[in-house]
Amino acid sequence: MPKRIVQRTQTGVRIESSLLKVLKGLAEYTNLSLGDLLEGIVLHSFEGKAPFPAETRDVIDKLKTVYGCTLTADDSHKLKEE
């Protein structure tokens, strides 16, 4: 399938620090840019699809441990900054 041409916009998004470290580690592991990784996660979730196979989720669990990320889906929309 040919690659689709898109227009991207630079954005300043605030995100919890340990979660960002996990995402950066995962982007490195999957050999994607952080932006490409996030686009893929969002596009999969918009269609109700899991973005990662089981083996990648295992890597995510290890990265969460390394970077001290204890957040879960239950924490979504409930985070508050100091």
PyMOL commands that set and color helices and strands:
alter all, ss='L'
color gray80, all
select helices_A, chain A and resi 17-30+34-46+54-66+73-75
alter helices_A, ss='H'
color red, helices_A
deselect
rebuild
show_as cartoon
